[in-house]
Amino acid sequence: MRVDFVISNLGSDGAQRVVATLANYLSENNYKVRIITFREGDRYSLNPSVERIRLHKHLRLFDSNLARAAWHLARFYKKKTNRPDIISSHIHTMGLVTIPISRLYGIKLVVSEHNNYLATKMTPKKWFLWNFLYRFPEKVTILTSFDKVYFDKKSENVEIMPNPLSFEPNLGLRNRTDKTIVLAGNLDRYHHKGFDNLMHIIAGVRERHKDWQFKIVGDGNKGLPILKTKAEKLGVLDAIEFAGYRPDIKEILQTSEIFMLCSRYEGLPMVLLEAASQGITCIAYNCISGPSEIIEDGVSGILVENQNISDMVGKTIGLIEDKELRERLSNNAVKYIEKFSIETIGNRWQEIFKELRSN
């Protein structure tokens, strides 16, 4: 079976990691897989059998990135031999491109949402996509049960499909000595990721534990100076390592003590799944949506009222001061997230593809 994953780029965000993980898994299970992108930004390793199609050429004819993407993809699929059995389209704006083209050429389509429906403001494009175009794809996948009632009103073919784990679970790492609290995310999306409020959290934690450091993994040229300025005003700049993009995030998670998610909203955060899988103790704001699907509060991690800075400070200090609690939570986390294994989620994707091909 031929499957094309269509996404704007293959950069370092969670949706891109999902696509790379699924593409590798399917290629190992005798699928002919291509990943089609429209902008540079390859950050993830792919199996040699996964074909990369880069439709990146700039066209002066179009100012809109979506219009350029639609033009390139329509021209590419105009040739019948280029058409796959199924298109798997990721990040909702790509639906504006892939839905009309899939209907034009008679290609089965699965469109995947990678955030909750409340995460970003409604725009005319999003309204048109959700309220008109979503009736056409063969499947629309969403990440959590939070979105099910909403999207059931937009499409008859909605299915909950969690993100798969991209790392093998690792329980054999109990001798951690790195007094580091790790966070990860694009710095340019600092409001979404809560990195602005993080500076106040760091200030509160450092009042009790000046020997602990915070490491933020992720790049973003616009957000970096804003966050550094705020950290400097609060006197905590020396407590933060802005690590930039790191391909060794797995190793960082394996050696650090605590992972923190301070986002205002999420879909099903890949980085929290990855952290839980690597035996690091996790603490997260119980934002809409995702963390409560990954963490059972007090059993496999700690959930904190969304954007309650004082509570996040207090519970982080509690973790720092209780090593036995950290170890118990991290041991449970690795077991709790087995339902997100690539084998489990990958098999569900295969079931969808086989069903679509047979219809």
Residue pairs with C-beta under 8 A, 6 or more apart in sequence:
1 31
1 32
1 85
1 86
1 353
1 354
1 357
2 31
2 32
2 33
2 34
2 84
2 85
2 86
3 26
3 31
3 32
3 33
3 34
3 84
3 85
3 86
3 87
3 88
3 353
4 33
4 34
4 35
4 36
4 53
4 84
4 86
4 87
4 88
5 19
5 22
5 23
5 33
5 34
5 35
5 36
5 88
5 90
6 36
6 73
6 87
6 88
6 89
6 90
6 94
6 97
6 98
7 15
7 16
7 19
7 35
7 36
7 37
7 89
7 90
7 91
7 94
8 37
8 38
8 39
8 65
8 69
8 91
8 93
8 94
9 16
9 37
9 38
9 39
9 40
9 41
9 42
10 16
10 19
10 20
10 35
10 37
10 41
10 42
10 43
10 44
11 41
11 42
11 43
12 41
12 43
12 186
12 218
12 219
12 245
13 186
14 114
14 163
14 267
14 269
14 270
14 271
15 90
15 91
15 112
15 114
16 41
16 43
16 44
17 44
17 166
17 270
18 90
18 114
18 163
18 164
18 166
18 270
19 35
19 88
19 90
20 35
20 44
20 45
20 46
20 166
21 164
21 165
21 166
21 342
22 88
22 164
22 345
22 346
22 349
23 33
23 35
23 46
23 47
23 50
24 46
24 47
24 50
25 164
25 342
25 346
26 33
26 346
26 349
26 350
27 33
27 47
27 49
27 50
28 47
29 346
29 350
31 353
32 51
32 84
33 49
33 50
33 51
34 50
34 51
34 52
34 53
34 84
35 46
35 50
35 51
35 52
35 53
36 53
36 55
36 73
36 76
37 52
37 53
37 54
37 55
37 56
38 55
38 56
38 65
38 68
38 69
38 72
38 73
39 56
39 65
40 54
40 56
42 52
43 245
43 247
46 52
53 76
55 69
55 72
55 73
55 76
57 72
58 68
59 68
59 71
59 72
61 71
62 68
62 71
66 93
66 96
66 97
66 125
69 94
69 97
70 96
70 97
70 100
70 101
73 97
73 98
73 101
74 101
74 104
76 82
77 83
77 101
77 105
77 107
78 105
83 105
83 107
84 107
85 107
85 108
85 353
85 357
86 107
86 108
86 109
86 110
86 353
86 356
86 357
87 98
87 102
87 107
87 108
87 109
87 110
88 110
88 112
89 95
89 97
89 98
89 99
89 109
89 110
89 111
89 112
89 137
90 112
90 114
91 112
91 114
92 111
92 113
92 114
92 115
92 126
92 129
92 130
93 125
93 126
93 129
94 111
95 111
95 129
95 133
95 134
95 137
96 125
96 128
96 129
96 133
98 109
98 111
99 109
99 111
99 129
99 133
99 134
99 136
99 137
100 133
101 107
102 108
102 109
102 136
102 137
103 136
108 138
108 356
108 357
109 136
109 137
109 138
109 139
110 137
110 138
110 139
110 140
110 141
110 352
110 353
110 356
111 134
111 137
111 139
111 140
111 141
112 140
112 141
112 161
113 140
113 141
113 142
113 143
113 147
113 151
113 267
114 143
114 267
115 143
115 265
115 266
115 267
116 143
116 144
116 146
116 147
116 265
116 266
116 267
116 288
116 289
116 290
117 130
117 147
117 150
117 151
118 265
118 288
119 192
119 265
119 266
119 267
119 288
120 126
130 151
130 154
131 154
134 140
134 151
134 154
134 155
135 154
135 155
135 156
137 155
137 157
138 157
138 356
138 359
139 157
139 158
139 159
139 352
139 356
140 151
140 154
140 155
140 157
140 158
140 159
141 158
141 159
141 160
141 161
142 148
142 151
142 158
142 159
142 160
142 161
143 160
143 161
143 162
143 163
143 267
143 268
143 289
143 290
144 160
144 162
144 267
144 268
144 289
144 290
144 293
145 160
145 293
146 288
146 289
147 289
148 158
148 160
151 158
152 158
159 352
161 345
161 348
161 349
161 352
162 268
162 293
162 339
162 340
162 345
163 267
163 268
163 270
163 273
163 340
163 345
164 340
164 341
164 342
164 344
164 345
164 346
165 273
165 274
165 277
165 337
165 340
165 341
165 342
165 345
166 270
166 273
166 274
166 342
167 250
167 274
167 277
167 278
168 277
169 277
169 278
169 334
169 337
169 338
169 341
170 254
170 277
170 278
170 279
170 334
171 279
171 331
171 334
172 279
173 254
173 255
173 278
173 279
174 279
174 327
176 255
176 256
176 257
176 280
178 255
178 256
178 257
179 209
179 211
179 212
179 213
179 257
180 212
180 213
180 214
180 215
180 255
180 256
180 257
180 258
181 205
181 212
181 213
181 214
181 215
181 256
181 257
181 258
181 259
181 260
181 316
182 214
182 215
182 216
182 217
182 252
182 253
182 256
182 258
182 259
182 260
182 275
182 280
183 193
183 195
183 198
183 214
183 215
183 216
183 217
183 259
183 260
183 261
183 262
184 216
184 217
184 218
184 249
184 271
185 192
185 193
185 195
185 216
185 217
185 218
185 263
185 271
186 193
186 218
186 219
186 220
186 223
187 193
187 195
187 216
187 218
187 219
187 220
187 222
187 223
187 224
187 227
187 242
188 220
188 221
188 222
188 223
189 220
189 223
190 196
190 220
190 223
190 226
190 227
191 264
192 263
192 264
192 265
193 262
193 263
193 264
194 262
194 263
194 264
194 285
194 307
195 216
195 223
195 227
195 262
196 226
196 227
196 230
197 262
197 307
197 309
198 214
198 216
198 260
198 262
199 227
199 230
199 231
199 234
199 236
200 234
200 309
201 260
201 262
201 309
201 312
201 313
201 316
202 214
202 231
202 234
202 236
202 239
202 240
203 234
203 235
203 236
204 309
204 310
204 313
204 317
205 212
205 313
205 316
205 317
205 320
206 212
206 236
206 239
208 317
208 320
209 317
209 320
210 239
212 239
212 320
213 239
213 240
213 241
214 239
214 240
214 241
215 240
215 241
215 243
215 252
215 256
216 227
216 240
216 241
216 242
216 243
217 243
217 244
217 245
217 246
217 249
217 252
218 243
218 244
218 245
219 244
219 245
224 242
227 242
228 237
228 242
231 237
231 239
231 240
243 252
246 252
249 271
249 274
250 274
250 278
253 259
253 274
253 275
253 278
253 280
254 278
254 279
254 280
256 280
257 280
257 281
257 320
257 326
258 280
258 281
258 282
258 283
258 316
258 319
258 320
258 326
259 271
259 272
259 275
259 276
259 280
259 281
259 282
259 283
260 282
260 283
260 284
260 312
260 316
261 269
261 271
261 272
261 282
261 283
261 284
261 285
261 291
262 284
262 285
262 312
263 269
263 284
263 285
263 287
264 285
264 287
264 306
264 307
265 287
265 288
265 289
266 272
266 287
266 288
266 289
266 290
266 291
267 289
267 290
268 289
268 290
268 293
268 294
269 284
269 290
269 291
269 294
272 282
272 284
272 290
272 291
272 294
272 295
273 294
273 337
273 340
275 282
276 282
276 294
276 295
276 300
276 301
276 330
276 333
276 334
276 336
276 337
277 333
277 334
277 337
279 330
279 331
279 333
279 334
280 330
281 301
281 319
281 325
281 326
281 327
281 329
281 330
281 333
282 294
282 295
282 300
282 301
282 302
282 329
282 330
282 333
283 301
283 302
283 303
283 304
283 312
283 315
283 316
283 319
284 291
284 294
284 295
284 301
284 302
284 303
284 304
285 291
285 303
285 304
285 305
285 306
285 307
285 308
285 312
286 292
286 297
286 303
286 304
286 305
286 306
287 306
287 307
288 306
291 303
292 303
294 301
294 336
294 337
294 340
295 301
295 302
295 303
295 333
295 336
296 332
296 336
297 303
299 329
299 332
299 336
300 329
300 332
300 333
300 335
300 336
300 337
301 329
301 333
302 315
302 319
302 329
304 311
304 312
304 315
305 311
318 325
319 325
319 326
338 344
